[in-house]
Amino acid sequence: MARKSLQEMSGIASTIARSGAKASDKVPKTSAPALGALQGSLAAIREIDPGLIDDWGPADRLDEFTPVNSEDDGEGFEALKNSIRDGGQHVPILVRRAKSEGRYEAIYGRRRLRACRELGIKVRANVQDVDDATALLAKGLENAARRNLSFYERARFAEAILEAGHATPTVKQVLSLSASGLSHLMKVTQNVPGTVGDLVGAAPKSGRPKWTALAELFISKKLTEQVALRILGKCGSDMPSDDRLEILLREASKRGARQGNGSIEETPVDGVTIKSGRGSVSLSARKTGANAAFAEWLDSNLAEIIKRSYAEFTAVNRQDET
């Protein structure tokens, strides 16, 4: 539904797709006033050396900017590149002139730009003189019309539009959101640290419930940025972002993370719990369950483990003092 409504309201994606049509063709109007200037001057299509075009703007899709995100559709990109090589580039990208003489900034169409760059051919580009605000809206409308943004990408892009100085009604219009829908997105971006979201990635299969649950963990102080980054740091770089989010939620719930009194509770192995507070550190091990034998072993060897660890600690500290 989001994709359909974005296509209907923007008109810009379909207009650009028909940029080779006759001048007498009627150009659909957009309900985003800031984009009106783009729709009456689509004759400004030219072929440009990709080497003269730089990326521009905030991230609207995490998989283009977050190295750990493995959802970048390599096969889809290769298919796009083959299509351009065999049949040419039918849909122009949108660029604007950069401050540096003779250079341009890509507002959208980065995959097409990359394909032409790798093929060693010029890229067909619609050159428009637009300000940052108009460029940002055009970027969001065109990209969202081509592939639905994930819930978290929508949240981050809504945040980017607001930070660019646009009013709330504009965000709701661009992303086809109700007031409550925008509130759900903002709850996530306002409470889940951006560093954590970057490491998780777009999570295209994970919707509002999981991201809201993560936000709630931060709100209740059961999870901190430091603990979340430590959990995510153990995930492999090839792990899908949906799996990273799932592991983060599971580990945060299991560990109890940071409690309201400032303590940290972790469960390094099943049945063993370490509690770290402002004044003490304690360890407990259940003598029942799958790791009952390990708990018995700890009971017999913990004193020696602590003595040995303390000896190693003091030896290192003495060396540091000399």
C-alpha positions as CSV (number, residue, x, y, z in Angstrom):
1,M,0.0,0.0,0.0
2,A,2.8,2.4,0.8
3,R,4.4,1.9,-2.6
4,K,1.2,2.6,-4.4
5,S,0.3,5.7,-2.5
6,L,3.8,7.1,-3.0
7,Q,3.6,6.6,-6.7
8,E,0.3,8.2,-6.9
9,M,1.2,11.2,-4.8
10,S,4.6,12.0,-6.2
11,G,4.3,11.5,-9.9
12,I,8.0,12.1,-10.2
13,A,9.1,8.4,-10.6
14,S,6.6,7.8,-13.4
15,T,7.4,11.2,-15.0
16,I,11.1,10.3,-15.2
17,A,10.3,6.9,-16.4
18,R,8.4,8.5,-19.3
19,S,11.1,11.2,-19.9
20,G,11.4,10.1,-23.5
21,A,7.7,10.7,-24.2
22,K,6.5,13.5,-26.4
23,A,6.4,17.0,-25.1
24,S,2.6,17.1,-25.5
25,D,2.2,14.3,-22.9
26,K,0.6,15.5,-19.7
27,V,2.9,15.5,-16.7
28,P,1.1,14.4,-13.5
29,K,1.1,16.9,-10.7
30,T,2.8,16.1,-7.4
31,S,1.2,16.9,-4.1
32,A,4.6,17.8,-2.7
33,P,4.8,21.5,-3.7
34,A,8.6,21.6,-3.4
35,L,8.9,19.2,-6.3
36,G,6.9,21.2,-8.8
37,A,9.9,22.7,-10.4
38,L,11.2,19.3,-11.4
39,Q,8.1,18.3,-13.3
40,G,8.1,21.1,-15.9
41,S,11.7,20.8,-17.1
42,L,12.5,17.2,-17.7
43,A,13.9,18.0,-21.1
44,A,17.2,18.7,-19.4
45,I,18.5,15.1,-20.0
46,R,22.1,14.7,-21.0
47,E,24.9,12.1,-21.0
48,I,27.5,12.7,-18.4
49,D,30.8,11.0,-17.5
50,P,30.1,9.1,-14.2
51,G,33.5,10.3,-13.0
52,L,32.1,13.8,-12.8
53,I,29.3,12.8,-10.5
54,D,29.6,12.6,-6.7
55,D,27.1,11.2,-4.2
56,W,24.9,13.6,-2.2
57,G,22.5,13.6,0.6
58,P,21.5,11.7,3.8
59,A,21.0,8.0,3.7
60,D,17.5,6.9,2.9
61,R,18.5,3.2,2.5
62,L,20.8,1.7,5.1
63,D,22.1,-1.1,2.8
64,E,24.0,1.5,0.6
65,F,25.8,3.0,3.6
66,T,26.1,0.3,6.3
67,P,29.0,-2.2,5.5
68,V,27.6,-5.0,7.7
69,N,24.3,-5.1,6.0
70,S,24.2,-8.1,3.7
71,E,20.9,-7.3,2.0
72,D,22.5,-5.4,-0.8
73,D,21.1,-7.3,-3.7
74,G,24.2,-8.2,-5.7
75,E,22.3,-10.3,-8.2
76,G,19.8,-7.6,-8.7
77,F,22.6,-5.1,-9.4
78,E,24.2,-7.5,-11.9
79,A,20.9,-7.8,-13.7
80,L,20.6,-4.0,-13.8
81,K,24.1,-3.7,-15.2
82,N,23.4,-6.4,-17.8
83,S,20.2,-4.7,-18.8
84,I,21.9,-1.4,-19.3
85,R,24.7,-3.0,-21.3
86,D,22.4,-4.9,-23.6
87,G,19.5,-2.4,-24.0
88,G,20.8,0.9,-22.7
89,Q,19.8,3.1,-19.8
90,H,16.1,3.9,-20.1
91,V,15.5,5.7,-16.8
92,P,17.7,8.8,-16.2
93,I,19.2,9.5,-12.8
94,L,18.6,12.9,-11.1
95,V,21.6,15.2,-10.6
96,R,22.3,18.8,-9.8
97,R,25.4,21.0,-10.5
98,A,28.0,20.9,-7.7
99,K,29.8,23.9,-6.3
100,S,32.9,22.7,-8.1
101,E,33.0,23.7,-11.7
102,G,32.0,20.9,-14.1
103,R,31.0,18.5,-11.4
104,Y,27.5,17.1,-10.4
105,E,25.9,15.6,-7.3
106,A,23.7,12.5,-7.6
107,I,20.3,13.0,-5.9
108,Y,19.0,9.6,-6.8
109,G,19.8,6.7,-9.2
110,R,23.1,5.6,-7.5
111,R,22.7,2.0,-8.7
112,R,22.3,3.1,-12.3
113,L,25.3,5.5,-11.8
114,R,27.4,2.7,-10.4
115,A,26.3,0.4,-13.3
116,C,27.3,2.9,-15.9
117,R,30.6,3.6,-14.1
118,E,31.5,-0.1,-14.1
119,L,30.5,-0.5,-17.7
120,G,32.6,2.5,-18.6
121,I,29.8,4.4,-20.4
122,K,28.2,7.8,-19.9
123,V,25.1,8.0,-17.7
124,R,21.9,9.6,-18.8
125,A,21.1,12.2,-16.2
126,N,18.3,14.8,-15.6
127,V,20.2,17.9,-14.6
128,Q,18.2,20.2,-12.3
129,D,19.0,23.2,-10.2
130,V,17.3,22.3,-6.9
131,D,18.0,23.2,-3.3
132,D,18.7,20.7,-0.6
133,A,15.1,20.5,0.6
134,T,13.7,19.8,-2.9
135,A,16.5,17.3,-3.6
136,L,15.8,15.4,-0.3
137,L,12.1,15.1,-1.1
138,A,12.8,14.0,-4.6
139,K,15.2,11.4,-3.4
140,G,12.8,9.9,-1.0
141,L,9.8,9.9,-3.3
142,E,11.6,8.2,-6.2
143,N,13.4,5.6,-4.1
144,A,10.4,4.7,-2.1
145,A,8.4,4.3,-5.2
146,R,10.9,1.8,-6.6
147,R,11.3,-0.4,-3.6
148,N,9.4,-0.3,-0.3
149,L,11.6,1.0,2.5
150,S,11.9,-1.2,5.6
151,F,10.3,0.0,8.8
152,Y,13.6,1.2,10.1
153,E,14.6,2.9,6.9
154,R,11.3,4.8,6.9
155,A,12.0,5.8,10.5
156,R,15.5,7.0,9.6
157,F,14.4,8.8,6.5
158,A,11.6,10.5,8.3
159,E,14.1,11.7,10.8
160,A,16.4,13.0,8.0
161,I,13.6,15.0,6.5
162,L,12.8,16.6,9.8
163,E,16.4,17.4,10.4
164,A,16.6,19.0,7.0
165,G,14.1,21.6,8.3
166,H,10.8,20.3,6.9
167,A,7.6,20.3,8.9
168,T,5.8,17.2,10.2
169,P,3.1,17.4,7.5
170,T,5.8,17.1,4.8
171,V,7.2,13.9,6.4
172,K,3.7,12.5,6.6
173,Q,3.0,13.3,3.0
174,V,6.3,12.0,1.6
175,L,6.0,8.7,3.4
176,S,2.2,8.4,3.3
177,L,2.0,8.3,7.1
178,S,-0.8,9.0,9.6
179,A,0.0,10.9,12.8
180,S,0.2,7.7,14.8
181,G,2.3,6.1,12.1
182,L,4.9,8.9,12.3
183,S,4.8,8.7,16.1
184,H,5.7,5.0,15.9
185,L,8.7,5.8,13.7
186,M,9.9,8.6,15.9
187,K,9.7,6.5,19.0
188,V,12.3,4.2,17.4
189,T,14.7,6.9,16.2
190,Q,14.4,8.9,19.4
191,N,15.3,6.0,21.6
192,V,17.4,3.5,19.6
193,P,20.9,5.0,19.2
194,G,21.9,5.6,15.6
195,T,25.1,3.6,16.1
196,V,23.0,0.6,17.1
197,G,20.6,1.0,14.2
198,D,23.6,1.2,11.8
199,L,25.0,-2.1,13.1
200,V,21.6,-3.8,12.9
201,G,20.9,-2.6,9.3
202,A,17.7,-2.2,7.4
203,A,16.1,-5.5,8.7
204,P,13.6,-5.6,5.7
205,K,11.6,-8.4,7.2
206,S,11.2,-6.9,10.6
207,G,8.4,-4.5,11.2
208,R,7.1,-2.2,13.9
209,P,6.7,-4.7,16.8
210,K,10.4,-5.7,16.9
211,W,11.7,-2.2,16.5
212,T,9.3,-0.9,19.1
213,A,10.4,-3.7,21.5
214,L,14.0,-2.6,21.0
215,A,13.0,1.0,21.7
216,E,11.2,-0.1,24.9
217,L,14.4,-1.8,26.1
218,F,16.3,1.5,25.9
219,I,13.4,3.5,27.4
220,S,13.2,1.2,30.4
221,K,17.0,1.3,30.7
222,K,17.2,-2.5,30.4
223,L,19.5,-2.0,27.5
224,T,22.3,0.5,27.0
225,E,24.1,1.5,23.8
226,Q,27.4,0.0,25.1
227,V,25.8,-3.4,25.8
228,A,23.9,-3.4,22.5
229,L,27.1,-2.6,20.5
230,R,28.9,-5.4,22.3
231,I,26.2,-7.9,21.5
232,L,26.1,-6.8,17.8
233,G,29.8,-6.8,17.6
234,K,29.7,-10.6,18.1
235,C,27.5,-11.0,15.0
236,G,29.3,-12.0,11.8
237,S,29.5,-9.4,9.1
238,D,27.6,-11.7,6.7
239,M,24.7,-12.2,9.0
240,P,21.4,-10.9,7.6
241,S,20.3,-7.7,9.4
242,D,16.9,-9.3,10.5
243,D,18.9,-12.0,12.3
244,R,21.1,-9.3,14.0
245,L,18.0,-7.6,15.3
246,E,16.6,-10.9,16.5
247,I,19.8,-11.8,18.3
248,L,20.0,-8.3,19.9
249,L,16.4,-8.6,21.2
250,R,17.0,-12.1,22.5
251,E,20.3,-11.4,24.2
252,A,19.1,-8.2,25.8
253,S,16.1,-10.0,27.2
254,K,18.1,-12.9,28.5
255,R,20.8,-10.8,30.1
256,G,18.5,-8.3,31.6
257,A,21.2,-5.8,30.5
258,R,21.3,-2.6,32.6
259,Q,18.7,-2.3,35.3
260,G,17.2,0.9,36.6
261,N,19.4,0.9,39.7
262,G,22.5,1.0,37.5
263,S,23.4,-2.7,37.8
264,I,24.3,-4.9,34.9
265,E,23.2,-8.5,34.7
266,E,24.7,-10.9,32.2
267,T,24.3,-14.6,31.5
268,P,27.5,-15.7,29.7
269,V,26.3,-19.3,29.7
270,D,22.9,-20.9,30.5
271,G,22.4,-21.1,34.3
272,V,25.2,-18.7,35.2
273,T,24.4,-15.1,36.1
274,I,26.9,-12.3,36.8
275,K,25.5,-9.2,38.5
276,S,27.6,-6.0,38.5
277,G,26.4,-3.0,40.5
278,R,27.9,0.2,41.8
279,G,29.3,-1.5,44.9
280,S,29.7,-5.2,44.2
281,V,30.0,-8.0,41.7
282,S,28.2,-11.3,42.3
283,L,28.0,-14.6,40.5
284,S,25.3,-17.3,40.8
285,A,25.1,-20.7,39.1
286,R,22.1,-22.9,39.1
287,K,22.7,-26.5,40.2
288,T,19.8,-27.7,38.2
289,G,19.1,-27.7,34.4
290,A,21.4,-28.4,31.5
291,N,24.5,-26.9,33.1
292,A,24.1,-28.4,36.6
293,A,27.4,-30.3,36.3
294,F,29.2,-27.1,35.4
295,A,27.7,-25.3,38.4
296,E,29.0,-28.2,40.6
297,W,32.4,-27.8,39.0
298,L,32.4,-24.1,39.7
299,D,31.4,-24.7,43.3
300,S,34.5,-26.8,43.7
301,N,36.9,-24.7,41.7
302,L,35.8,-21.1,42.0
303,A,38.0,-20.2,44.9
304,E,41.1,-21.4,43.0
305,I,40.0,-19.6,39.8
306,I,39.6,-16.4,41.8
307,K,43.0,-16.8,43.5
308,R,44.7,-17.5,40.2
309,S,43.0,-14.6,38.5
310,Y,43.9,-12.3,41.4
311,A,47.6,-13.3,41.2
312,E,47.6,-12.6,37.4
313,F,45.9,-9.2,38.0
314,T,48.3,-8.1,40.7
315,A,51.3,-9.3,38.7
316,V,50.2,-7.2,35.7
317,N,49.5,-4.2,37.9
318,R,52.9,-4.3,39.5
319,Q,54.5,-4.4,36.1
320,D,52.5,-1.3,35.1
321,E,53.6,0.6,38.1
322,T,57.3,0.1,37.5
